[in-house]
Amino acid sequence: MDARLLTAVAALLSVLSIAAEPGRIVGNIQVSDGPTPFIRFAHTNVSDVAGFEFAQFLILPKAGSATRPIRVRYARSYLETRGYFDPQNGKVTIPVFGLYAGRLNRVIINLGFSGRFHRIQRLAISITTPAYDGGTYSNPTVIQPRLPGTTLSYDFILLKNYADPITPIIIDTDAEIRWIGTAGVGAQNSILFDGAFYVTSGTSLLRTEFDGVTTPVADYSGIGVTGFHHNIDPGREGMILDVDTVDQTESVNLEVDAAGNVLRSWNLAEVISAAMVAGGDDPRQFVHPAPIDWFHNNACAYRSSDNSLIVSSRENFVIAIDYDSGTIKWILGDPTKHWYQFLSLRAFSLTLAPDTLPPIGQHAVCRAINCSSSMTEQAAITRILREKHVPTAPLANIRSISVPSRRLRPGIITLTQVSTARSVVAFMKMRRITTSSITRLLVPISIPGSLVSMLWVTWLLTTNTTN
């Protein structure tokens, strides 16, 4: 990881008292303000510079909360790279993020050493933060209160919001805001990747660390990108960006790595045009240049089981192409739509099962774990929520749909948006940032329809920053 130096914090250091926990006391800890009420910096010194290995903080939940503590461990190498540890004098700064705003936070800091004795030095401190007014996000409508004694596999939720310049927003399962973006952008394009948050602004990709430091990663205007839309989705090696270009509107995707380097690209106009020409059709009857939004890419997903990129073309179909060659594998769509008139595209069409429907309207494709089918619609998701005793989930028509595969393996889910609902069912994209695995869950969240049409949320549990 490239060194990202911390922006100077213009705040006086206030010395806090330390309540000793079992272990060796290191001396005074000083706390300075961070860029938001949810971030603070704890400063101390270590005497055993050579033996210092890591720093860890733990934020205890508020009284009555069922959430688990935030626990973050920083390796010495990471702290040195970021300028948070000086091996010459032993000064160490520990970024503490995920604090409650407007509350007294109980925080435990552990310093780890390699010696036989006093391997862990533990400090307990109290950090009081100022209040934060997050508008709608600070005043949620609770649809289904968490039942006493219940446990969840997640504790924190990431919201993408383009109504306010604070994307992304992290709330916990008590609906408390615990972190907000500092890039100064409101965007629906955001993802947690490589231990940091990536958002878009104009033609640029930005990276925001958990400590609030934002750095520009890349500007894609030089390759014809004019802007971003919809999502940033996980790819095979990197992140998949939905981009507009000077030639095409919502039909081009780029896969980029953590440094913003383009790994590969897919131009669906070229892919579909090539297939139509090969099949004897004129692609100009279906594929159009910018600014016509003929494809309208809602989302895409990588499926490792057959090395496919699955792409949602809103009113047309869901299409699978080979991840490397870009050739079409199959198309699942409504045969009454314009695309089906072309024999070249119809040749890739999957046969619908009896008494089922194809995906219709706006969809968001994503990987699903242990699904009995690899595609479903929001109507089916709503039914599941109601069966799981969430009676206030927005009602949608229940429909049976066709799917590419019904085998029990990771597949693709598509959600059809219920545009008339006053609140939306947000799809939770859960990911442990200490691993590369991704699992998913659905939860009901009430958000005014004027703010967003569909929220993507990401699950965060613990952070282990080692690189």
Secondary structure, 3 states (H helix, E strand, C coil): CCCCCCCCCCCCCEEECCEECCCCCCCCEEEEECCCCCEEEEEEECCCCCCEEEEEEEECCCCCCCCCCEEEEEEHHHHHHCCCECCCCCEEEEEEECCCCCCEEEEEEEEEECCCCCCEEEEEEEEECCCCCCHHHHCCECCCCCCCCCCCCCCEEEECCCCCCCCCEEEECCCCEEEECCCCCCCCCEEEECCEEEEEECCEEEEECCCCCEEEEEECHHHCEEEEEEEEEECCCCEEEEEEECCCCCCEEEEECCCCCEEEEEEHHHHHHHHHHHCCCCHHHCCCCCCCCCCCEEEEEEECCCCEEEEEECCCEEEEEECCCCCEEEEEECCCCHHHHCHHHHCCECCCCCCCECCCCCCCEEEECCCCCCCCCHHHHHHHHHHCCCCCCCCCCCCCECCCCCCCCCEEEECCCCCCCCCCEEEEEEECCCCCCEEEEEEECECCCCCCCCCEEEEECCEEECC
